[in-house]
Amino acid sequence: MGGVIELFVIMLIVAAAAFAPLGYFIYKFTQKNAEPFGDIEPHGDSPSVVNDLAEKAIKSIKGLIAKNNK
């Protein structure tokens, strides 16, 4: 019987660790008028070097795929 109780306690600890990020997100989401991380800019409004590089890479890969399919 002691093994079952020990296993139950360990499972509770594992479950608490697994669902802690979800609980934190729900807490933050309900904290600031349904804005989980405060006031942020909508995606794509601000220039970004990483986004520009990703767009160039995607366009070049699409060009290579289109060239290979002809």
PyMOL Python script that loads the backbone (N, CA, C, O; Angstrom):
from pymol import cmd

cmd.read_pdbstr("""\
ATOM      1  N   MET A   1       0.820  -1.198   0.000  1.00  0.00           N
ATOM      2  CA  MET A   1       0.000   0.000   0.000  1.00  0.00           C
ATOM      3  C   MET A   1       0.861   1.257   0.000  1.00  0.00           C
ATOM      4  O   MET A   1       0.471   2.275  -0.573  1.00  0.00           O
ATOM      5  N   GLY A   2       2.015   1.197   0.629  1.00  0.00           N
ATOM      6  CA  GLY A   2       2.899   2.356   0.671  1.00  0.00           C
ATOM      7  C   GLY A   2       3.417   2.726  -0.705  1.00  0.00           C
ATOM      8  O   GLY A   2       3.620   3.903  -1.000  1.00  0.00           O
ATOM      9  N   GLY A   3       3.638   1.703  -1.567  1.00  0.00           N
ATOM     10  CA  GLY A   3       4.114   1.962  -2.919  1.00  0.00           C
ATOM     11  C   GLY A   3       3.082   2.706  -3.752  1.00  0.00           C
ATOM     12  O   GLY A   3       3.436   3.544  -4.581  1.00  0.00           O
ATOM     13  N   VAL A   4       1.809   2.403  -3.537  1.00  0.00           N
ATOM     14  CA  VAL A   4       0.744   3.072  -4.285  1.00  0.00           C
ATOM     15  C   VAL A   4       0.660   4.537  -3.895  1.00  0.00           C
ATOM     16  O   VAL A   4       0.512   5.409  -4.751  1.00  0.00           O
ATOM     17  N   ILE A   5       0.756   4.803  -2.603  1.00  0.00           N
ATOM     18  CA  ILE A   5       0.707   6.193  -2.125  1.00  0.00           C
ATOM     19  C   ILE A   5       1.925   6.966  -2.633  1.00  0.00           C
ATOM     20  O   ILE A   5       1.808   8.118  -3.052  1.00  0.00           O
ATOM     21  N   GLU A   6       3.092   6.325  -2.593  1.00  0.00           N
ATOM     22  CA  GLU A   6       4.309   6.969  -3.076  1.00  0.00           C
ATOM     23  C   GLU A   6       4.186   7.278  -4.570  1.00  0.00           C
ATOM     24  O   GLU A   6       4.556   8.369  -5.003  1.00  0.00           O
ATOM     25  N   LEU A   7       3.678   6.346  -5.351  1.00  0.00           N
ATOM     26  CA  LEU A   7       3.481   6.559  -6.777  1.00  0.00           C
ATOM     27  C   LEU A   7       2.477   7.682  -7.032  1.00  0.00           C
ATOM     28  O   LEU A   7       2.675   8.493  -7.937  1.00  0.00           O
ATOM     29  N   PHE A   8       1.410   7.736  -6.251  1.00  0.00           N
ATOM     30  CA  PHE A   8       0.403   8.783  -6.379  1.00  0.00           C
ATOM     31  C   PHE A   8       1.016  10.163  -6.128  1.00  0.00           C
ATOM     32  O   PHE A   8       0.740  11.106  -6.870  1.00  0.00           O
ATOM     33  N   VAL A   9       1.829  10.282  -5.108  1.00  0.00           N
ATOM     34  CA  VAL A   9       2.473  11.560  -4.783  1.00  0.00           C
ATOM     35  C   VAL A   9       3.425  11.970  -5.897  1.00  0.00           C
ATOM     36  O   VAL A   9       3.465  13.138  -6.284  1.00  0.00           O
ATOM     37  N   ILE A  10       4.191  11.017  -6.411  1.00  0.00           N
ATOM     38  CA  ILE A  10       5.121  11.326  -7.503  1.00  0.00           C
ATOM     39  C   ILE A  10       4.345  11.766  -8.744  1.00  0.00           C
ATOM     40  O   ILE A  10       4.752  12.707  -9.424  1.00  0.00           O
ATOM     41  N   MET A  11       3.236  11.096  -9.043  1.00  0.00           N
ATOM     42  CA  MET A  11       2.420  11.469 -10.200  1.00  0.00           C
ATOM     43  C   MET A  11       1.827  12.867 -10.029  1.00  0.00           C
ATOM     44  O   MET A  11       1.727  13.611 -11.004  1.00  0.00           O
ATOM     45  N   LEU A  12       1.438  13.232  -8.825  1.00  0.00           N
ATOM     46  CA  LEU A  12       0.923  14.581  -8.574  1.00  0.00           C
ATOM     47  C   LEU A  12       2.002  15.630  -8.814  1.00  0.00           C
ATOM     48  O   LEU A  12       1.733  16.685  -9.388  1.00  0.00           O
ATOM     49  N   ILE A  13       3.212  15.342  -8.377  1.00  0.00           N
ATOM     50  CA  ILE A  13       4.322  16.283  -8.577  1.00  0.00           C
ATOM     51  C   ILE A  13       4.622  16.444 -10.069  1.00  0.00           C
ATOM     52  O   ILE A  13       4.833  17.561 -10.542  1.00  0.00           O
ATOM     53  N   VAL A  14       4.643  15.334 -10.808  1.00  0.00           N
ATOM     54  CA  VAL A  14       4.897  15.395 -12.246  1.00  0.00           C
ATOM     55  C   VAL A  14       3.782  16.162 -12.955  1.00  0.00           C
ATOM     56  O   VAL A  14       4.058  16.971 -13.841  1.00  0.00           O
ATOM     57  N   ALA A  15       2.530  15.919 -12.578  1.00  0.00           N
ATOM     58  CA  ALA A  15       1.405  16.619 -13.199  1.00  0.00           C
ATOM     59  C   ALA A  15       1.459  18.114 -12.898  1.00  0.00           C
ATOM     60  O   ALA A  15       1.174  18.931 -13.773  1.00  0.00           O
ATOM     61  N   ALA A  16       1.816  18.473 -11.683  1.00  0.00           N
ATOM     62  CA  ALA A  16       1.921  19.890 -11.330  1.00  0.00           C
ATOM     63  C   ALA A  16       3.009  20.573 -12.155  1.00  0.00           C
ATOM     64  O   ALA A  16       2.832  21.706 -12.603  1.00  0.00           O
ATOM     65  N   ALA A  17       4.129  19.889 -12.355  1.00  0.00           N
ATOM     66  CA  ALA A  17       5.213  20.461 -13.156  1.00  0.00           C
ATOM     67  C   ALA A  17       4.808  20.568 -14.625  1.00  0.00           C
ATOM     68  O   ALA A  17       5.189  21.519 -15.308  1.00  0.00           O
ATOM     69  N   ALA A  18       4.039  19.599 -15.111  1.00  0.00           N
ATOM     70  CA  ALA A  18       3.645  19.603 -16.517  1.00  0.00           C
ATOM     71  C   ALA A  18       2.629  20.702 -16.821  1.00  0.00           C
ATOM     72  O   ALA A  18       2.673  21.298 -17.897  1.00  0.00           O
ATOM     73  N   PHE A  19       1.725  20.975 -15.900  1.00  0.00           N
ATOM     74  CA  PHE A  19       0.668  21.947 -16.158  1.00  0.00           C
ATOM     75  C   PHE A  19       0.964  23.337 -15.581  1.00  0.00           C
ATOM     76  O   PHE A  19       0.133  24.236 -15.703  1.00  0.00           O
ATOM     77  N   ALA A  20       2.107  23.525 -14.967  1.00  0.00           N
ATOM     78  CA  ALA A  20       2.459  24.829 -14.416  1.00  0.00           C
ATOM     79  C   ALA A  20       2.542  25.913 -15.495  1.00  0.00           C
ATOM     80  O   ALA A  20       2.027  27.008 -15.268  1.00  0.00           O
ATOM     81  N   PRO A  21       3.164  25.667 -16.659  1.00  0.00           N
ATOM     82  CA  PRO A  21       3.196  26.719 -17.689  1.00  0.00           C
ATOM     83  C   PRO A  21       1.807  27.126 -18.169  1.00  0.00           C
ATOM     84  O   PRO A  21       1.568  28.305 -18.432  1.00  0.00           O
ATOM     85  N   LEU A  22       0.896  26.173 -18.286  1.00  0.00           N
ATOM     86  CA  LEU A  22      -0.464  26.492 -18.695  1.00  0.00           C
ATOM     87  C   LEU A  22      -1.142  27.364 -17.645  1.00  0.00           C
ATOM     88  O   LEU A  22      -1.811  28.339 -17.988  1.00  0.00           O
ATOM     89  N   GLY A  23      -0.977  27.027 -16.395  1.00  0.00           N
ATOM     90  CA  GLY A  23      -1.556  27.831 -15.322  1.00  0.00           C
ATOM     91  C   GLY A  23      -0.980  29.235 -15.296  1.00  0.00           C
ATOM     92  O   GLY A  23      -1.704  30.202 -15.061  1.00  0.00           O
ATOM     93  N   TYR A  24       0.326  29.354 -15.538  1.00  0.00           N
ATOM     94  CA  TYR A  24       0.958  30.668 -15.555  1.00  0.00           C
ATOM     95  C   TYR A  24       0.412  31.508 -16.709  1.00  0.00           C
ATOM     96  O   TYR A  24       0.143  32.698 -16.538  1.00  0.00           O
ATOM     97  N   PHE A  25       0.247  30.888 -17.892  1.00  0.00           N
ATOM     98  CA  PHE A  25      -0.283  31.625 -19.025  1.00  0.00           C
ATOM     99  C   PHE A  25      -1.712  32.084 -18.757  1.00  0.00           C
ATOM    100  O   PHE A  25      -2.062  33.223 -19.070  1.00  0.00           O
ATOM    101  N   ILE A  26      -2.530  31.228 -18.192  1.00  0.00           N
ATOM    102  CA  ILE A  26      -3.905  31.608 -17.868  1.00  0.00           C
ATOM    103  C   ILE A  26      -3.908  32.752 -16.856  1.00  0.00           C
ATOM    104  O   ILE A  26      -4.707  33.681 -16.971  1.00  0.00           O
ATOM    105  N   TYR A  27      -3.032  32.687 -15.882  1.00  0.00           N
ATOM    106  CA  TYR A  27      -2.921  33.761 -14.885  1.00  0.00           C
ATOM    107  C   TYR A  27      -2.544  35.079 -15.550  1.00  0.00           C
ATOM    108  O   TYR A  27      -3.159  36.109 -15.272  1.00  0.00           O
ATOM    109  N   LYS A  28      -1.533  35.061 -16.431  1.00  0.00           N
ATOM    110  CA  LYS A  28      -1.102  36.284 -17.101  1.00  0.00           C
ATOM    111  C   LYS A  28      -2.173  36.788 -18.057  1.00  0.00           C
ATOM    112  O   LYS A  28      -2.353  37.997 -18.200  1.00  0.00           O
ATOM    113  N   PHE A  29      -2.891  35.871 -18.719  1.00  0.00           N
ATOM    114  CA  PHE A  29      -3.906  36.254 -19.684  1.00  0.00           C
ATOM    115  C   PHE A  29      -5.067  36.971 -19.012  1.00  0.00           C
ATOM    116  O   PHE A  29      -5.627  37.910 -19.579  1.00  0.00           O
ATOM    117  N   THR A  30      -5.430  36.548 -17.828  1.00  0.00           N
ATOM    118  CA  THR A  30      -6.556  37.172 -17.136  1.00  0.00           C
ATOM    119  C   THR A  30      -6.129  38.396 -16.344  1.00  0.00           C
ATOM    120  O   THR A  30      -6.977  39.110 -15.809  1.00  0.00           O
ATOM    121  N   GLN A  31      -4.847  38.648 -16.262  1.00  0.00           N
ATOM    122  CA  GLN A  31      -4.351  39.739 -15.428  1.00  0.00           C
ATOM    123  C   GLN A  31      -4.512  41.112 -16.080  1.00  0.00           C
ATOM    124  O   GLN A  31      -4.888  42.064 -15.397  1.00  0.00           O
ATOM    125  N   LYS A  32      -4.239  41.242 -17.376  1.00  0.00           N
ATOM    126  CA  LYS A  32      -4.190  42.563 -18.015  1.00  0.00           C
ATOM    127  C   LYS A  32      -5.209  42.668 -19.143  1.00  0.00           C
ATOM    128  O   LYS A  32      -4.820  42.813 -20.302  1.00  0.00           O
ATOM    129  N   ASN A  33      -6.465  42.601 -18.844  1.00  0.00           N
ATOM    130  CA  ASN A  33      -7.524  42.802 -19.833  1.00  0.00           C
ATOM    131  C   ASN A  33      -7.357  41.906 -21.057  1.00  0.00           C
ATOM    132  O   ASN A  33      -7.438  42.378 -22.191  1.00  0.00           O
ATOM    133  N   ALA A  34      -7.131  40.646 -20.834  1.00  0.00           N
ATOM    134  CA  ALA A  34      -6.993  39.643 -21.897  1.00  0.00           C
ATOM    135  C   ALA A  34      -5.784  39.909 -22.786  1.00  0.00           C
ATOM    136  O   ALA A  34      -5.793  39.533 -23.959  1.00  0.00           O
ATOM    137  N   GLU A  35      -4.765  40.536 -22.264  1.00  0.00           N
ATOM    138  CA  GLU A  35      -3.510  40.720 -22.983  1.00  0.00           C
ATOM    139  C   GLU A  35      -2.423  40.007 -22.179  1.00  0.00           C
ATOM    140  O   GLU A  35      -1.972  40.530 -21.160  1.00  0.00           O
ATOM    141  N   PRO A  36      -1.999  38.829 -22.619  1.00  0.00           N
ATOM    142  CA  PRO A  36      -1.116  38.024 -21.776  1.00  0.00           C
ATOM    143  C   PRO A  36       0.244  38.654 -21.513  1.00  0.00           C
ATOM    144  O   PRO A  36       0.831  38.403 -20.460  1.00  0.00           O
ATOM    145  N   PHE A  37       0.763  39.456 -22.422  1.00  0.00           N
ATOM    146  CA  PHE A  37       2.095  40.010 -22.230  1.00  0.00           C
ATOM    147  C   PHE A  37       2.083  41.528 -22.334  1.00  0.00           C
ATOM    148  O   PHE A  37       3.093  42.127 -22.706  1.00  0.00           O
ATOM    149  N   GLY A  38       0.971  42.154 -22.016  1.00  0.00           N
ATOM    150  CA  GLY A  38       0.882  43.597 -22.041  1.00  0.00           C
ATOM    151  C   GLY A  38       0.636  44.116 -23.447  1.00  0.00           C
ATOM    152  O   GLY A  38       0.206  43.367 -24.325  1.00  0.00           O
ATOM    153  N   ASP A  39       0.904  45.383 -23.659  1.00  0.00           N
ATOM    154  CA  ASP A  39       0.716  45.993 -24.975  1.00  0.00           C
ATOM    155  C   ASP A  39       1.897  45.656 -25.865  1.00  0.00           C
ATOM    156  O   ASP A  39       3.030  46.051 -25.589  1.00  0.00           O
ATOM    157  N   ILE A  40       1.627  44.930 -26.924  1.00  0.00           N
ATOM    158  CA  ILE A  40       2.670  44.596 -27.887  1.00  0.00           C
ATOM    159  C   ILE A  40       2.173  45.007 -29.262  1.00  0.00           C
ATOM    160  O   ILE A  40       0.970  45.139 -29.484  1.00  0.00           O
ATOM    161  N   GLU A  41       3.110  45.210 -30.188  1.00  0.00           N
ATOM    162  CA  GLU A  41       2.745  45.576 -31.551  1.00  0.00           C
ATOM    163  C   GLU A  41       2.221  44.346 -32.272  1.00  0.00           C
ATOM    164  O   GLU A  41       2.693  43.234 -32.035  1.00  0.00           O
ATOM    165  N   PRO A  42       1.264  44.540 -33.137  1.00  0.00           N
ATOM    166  CA  PRO A  42       0.810  43.408 -33.946  1.00  0.00           C
ATOM    167  C   PRO A  42       1.935  42.885 -34.831  1.00  0.00           C
ATOM    168  O   PRO A  42       2.824  43.635 -35.234  1.00  0.00           O
ATOM    169  N   HIS A  43       1.886  41.617 -35.120  1.00  0.00           N
ATOM    170  CA  HIS A  43       2.949  40.984 -35.905  1.00  0.00           C
ATOM    171  C   HIS A  43       3.041  41.611 -37.291  1.00  0.00           C
ATOM    172  O   HIS A  43       2.034  41.785 -37.977  1.00  0.00           O
ATOM    173  N   GLY A  44       4.251  41.944 -37.686  1.00  0.00           N
ATOM    174  CA  GLY A  44       4.481  42.444 -39.033  1.00  0.00           C
ATOM    175  C   GLY A  44       4.502  43.955 -39.144  1.00  0.00           C
ATOM    176  O   GLY A  44       4.819  44.475 -40.213  1.00  0.00           O
ATOM    177  N   ASP A  45       4.182  44.676 -38.095  1.00  0.00           N
ATOM    178  CA  ASP A  45       4.164  46.134 -38.183  1.00  0.00           C
ATOM    179  C   ASP A  45       5.543  46.759 -38.047  1.00  0.00           C
ATOM    180  O   ASP A  45       5.794  47.829 -38.600  1.00  0.00           O
ATOM    181  N   SER A  46       6.422  46.115 -37.330  1.00  0.00           N
ATOM    182  CA  SER A  46       7.742  46.689 -37.129  1.00  0.00           C
ATOM    183  C   SER A  46       8.758  45.954 -38.003  1.00  0.00           C
ATOM    184  O   SER A  46       8.662  44.739 -38.172  1.00  0.00           O
ATOM    185  N   PRO A  47       9.729  46.680 -38.559  1.00  0.00           N
ATOM    186  CA  PRO A  47      10.731  46.026 -39.407  1.00  0.00           C
ATOM    187  C   PRO A  47      11.637  45.113 -38.574  1.00  0.00           C
ATOM    188  O   PRO A  47      11.965  45.411 -37.426  1.00  0.00           O
ATOM    189  N   SER A  48      12.021  44.018 -39.176  1.00  0.00           N
ATOM    190  CA  SER A  48      12.871  43.068 -38.471  1.00  0.00           C
ATOM    191  C   SER A  48      13.864  42.458 -39.462  1.00  0.00           C
ATOM    192  O   SER A  48      13.485  42.044 -40.558  1.00  0.00           O
ATOM    193  N   VAL A  49      15.123  42.408 -39.071  1.00  0.00           N
ATOM    194  CA  VAL A  49      16.157  41.820 -39.919  1.00  0.00           C
ATOM    195  C   VAL A  49      15.895  40.326 -40.093  1.00  0.00           C
ATOM    196  O   VAL A  49      16.071  39.785 -41.184  1.00  0.00           O
ATOM    197  N   VAL A  50      15.479  39.669 -39.029  1.00  0.00           N
ATOM    198  CA  VAL A  50      15.222  38.236 -39.094  1.00  0.00           C
ATOM    199  C   VAL A  50      14.068  37.938 -40.050  1.00  0.00           C
ATOM    200  O   VAL A  50      14.153  37.011 -40.856  1.00  0.00           O
ATOM    201  N   ASN A  51      12.986  38.721 -39.962  1.00  0.00           N
ATOM    202  CA  ASN A  51      11.861  38.518 -40.870  1.00  0.00           C
ATOM    203  C   ASN A  51      12.263  38.760 -42.320  1.00  0.00           C
ATOM    204  O   ASN A  51      11.843  38.025 -43.213  1.00  0.00           O
ATOM    205  N   ASP A  52      13.078  39.792 -42.557  1.00  0.00           N
ATOM    206  CA  ASP A  52      13.536  40.073 -43.918  1.00  0.00           C
ATOM    207  C   ASP A  52      14.377  38.930 -44.463  1.00  0.00           C
ATOM    208  O   ASP A  52      14.209  38.534 -45.617  1.00  0.00           O
ATOM    209  N   LEU A  53      15.284  38.392 -43.645  1.00  0.00           N
ATOM    210  CA  LEU A  53      16.112  37.271 -44.082  1.00  0.00           C
ATOM    211  C   LEU A  53      15.262  36.032 -44.348  1.00  0.00           C
ATOM    212  O   LEU A  53      15.504  35.307 -45.313  1.00  0.00           O
ATOM    213  N   ALA A  54      14.279  35.792 -43.505  1.00  0.00           N
ATOM    214  CA  ALA A  54      13.401  34.638 -43.702  1.00  0.00           C
ATOM    215  C   ALA A  54      12.599  34.784 -44.988  1.00  0.00           C
ATOM    216  O   ALA A  54      12.434  33.812 -45.726  1.00  0.00           O
ATOM    217  N   GLU A  55      12.099  35.983 -45.267  1.00  0.00           N
ATOM    218  CA  GLU A  55      11.350  36.203 -46.504  1.00  0.00           C
ATOM    219  C   GLU A  55      12.227  36.003 -47.727  1.00  0.00           C
ATOM    220  O   GLU A  55      11.787  35.410 -48.713  1.00  0.00           O
ATOM    221  N   LYS A  56      13.472  36.493 -47.676  1.00  0.00           N
ATOM    222  CA  LYS A  56      14.389  36.305 -48.799  1.00  0.00           C
ATOM    223  C   LYS A  56      14.692  34.823 -49.001  1.00  0.00           C
ATOM    224  O   LYS A  56      14.730  34.348 -50.136  1.00  0.00           O
ATOM    225  N   ALA A  57      14.909  34.093 -47.913  1.00  0.00           N
ATOM    226  CA  ALA A  57      15.203  32.660 -48.017  1.00  0.00           C
ATOM    227  C   ALA A  57      14.018  31.897 -48.598  1.00  0.00           C
ATOM    228  O   ALA A  57      14.199  31.011 -49.432  1.00  0.00           O
ATOM    229  N   ILE A  58      12.820  32.232 -48.167  1.00  0.00           N
ATOM    230  CA  ILE A  58      11.625  31.557 -48.679  1.00  0.00           C
ATOM    231  C   ILE A  58      11.450  31.846 -50.159  1.00  0.00           C
ATOM    232  O   ILE A  58      11.129  30.942 -50.930  1.00  0.00           O
ATOM    233  N   LYS A  59      11.655  33.102 -50.571  1.00  0.00           N
ATOM    234  CA  LYS A  59      11.521  33.449 -51.988  1.00  0.00           C
ATOM    235  C   LYS A  59      12.563  32.726 -52.838  1.00  0.00           C
ATOM    236  O   LYS A  59      12.250  32.255 -53.931  1.00  0.00           O
ATOM    237  N   SER A  60      13.808  32.632 -52.341  1.00  0.00           N
ATOM    238  CA  SER A  60      14.845  31.956 -53.121  1.00  0.00           C
ATOM    239  C   SER A  60      14.570  30.455 -53.218  1.00  0.00           C
ATOM    240  O   SER A  60      14.813  29.853 -54.263  1.00  0.00           O
ATOM    241  N   ILE A  61      14.073  29.853 -52.158  1.00  0.00           N
ATOM    242  CA  ILE A  61      13.746  28.423 -52.192  1.00  0.00           C
ATOM    243  C   ILE A  61      12.575  28.176 -53.135  1.00  0.00           C
ATOM    244  O   ILE A  61      12.577  27.199 -53.884  1.00  0.00           O
ATOM    245  N   LYS A  62      11.574  29.053 -53.105  1.00  0.00           N
ATOM    246  CA  LYS A  62      10.448  28.916 -54.034  1.00  0.00           C
ATOM    247  C   LYS A  62      10.935  29.041 -55.468  1.00  0.00           C
ATOM    248  O   LYS A  62      10.467  28.315 -56.344  1.00  0.00           O
ATOM    249  N   GLY A  63      11.872  29.954 -55.720  1.00  0.00           N
ATOM    250  CA  GLY A  63      12.430  30.110 -57.065  1.00  0.00           C
ATOM    251  C   GLY A  63      13.174  28.867 -57.510  1.00  0.00           C
ATOM    252  O   GLY A  63      13.052  28.452 -58.663  1.00  0.00           O
ATOM    253  N   LEU A  64      13.944  28.267 -56.612  1.00  0.00           N
ATOM    254  CA  LEU A  64      14.669  27.043 -56.952  1.00  0.00           C
ATOM    255  C   LEU A  64      13.709  25.892 -57.235  1.00  0.00           C
ATOM    256  O   LEU A  64      13.923  25.114 -58.164  1.00  0.00           O
ATOM    257  N   ILE A  65      12.657  25.787 -56.439  1.00  0.00           N
ATOM    258  CA  ILE A  65      11.674  24.720 -56.650  1.00  0.00           C
ATOM    259  C   ILE A  65      10.957  24.923 -57.978  1.00  0.00           C
ATOM    260  O   ILE A  65      10.738  23.965 -58.720  1.00  0.00           O
ATOM    261  N   ALA A  66      10.590  26.167 -58.281  1.00  0.00           N
ATOM    262  CA  ALA A  66       9.915  26.454 -59.535  1.00  0.00           C
ATOM    263  C   ALA A  66      10.827  26.167 -60.731  1.00  0.00           C
ATOM    264  O   ALA A  66      10.376  25.669 -61.763  1.00  0.00           O
ATOM    265  N   LYS A  67      12.109  26.487 -60.577  1.00  0.00           N
ATOM    266  CA  LYS A  67      13.073  26.245 -61.659  1.00  0.00           C
ATOM    267  C   LYS A  67      13.280  24.748 -61.875  1.00  0.00           C
ATOM    268  O   LYS A  67      13.426  24.315 -63.018  1.00  0.00           O
ATOM    269  N   ASN A  68      13.297  23.944 -60.807  1.00  0.00           N
ATOM    270  CA  ASN A  68      13.508  22.513 -60.917  1.00  0.00           C
ATOM    271  C   ASN A  68      12.276  21.790 -61.461  1.00  0.00           C
ATOM    272  O   ASN A  68      12.406  20.713 -62.041  1.00  0.00           O
ATOM    273  N   ASN A  69      11.107  22.351 -61.287  1.00  0.00           N
ATOM    274  CA  ASN A  69       9.884  21.710 -61.777  1.00  0.00           C
ATOM    275  C   ASN A  69       9.648  21.921 -63.255  1.00  0.00           C
ATOM    276  O   ASN A  69       8.841  21.208 -63.852  1.00  0.00           O
ATOM    277  N   LYS A  70      10.334  22.889 -63.872  1.00  0.00           N
ATOM    278  CA  LYS A  70      10.127  23.172 -65.302  1.00  0.00           C
ATOM    279  C   LYS A  70      10.832  22.191 -66.176  1.00  0.00           C
ATOM    280  O   LYS A  70      10.758  22.290 -67.400  1.00  0.00           O
TER     281      LYS A  70
END
""", "prot")
cmd.dss("prot")
cmd.show_as("cartoon", "prot")
cmd.util.cbc("prot")
cmd.orient("prot")
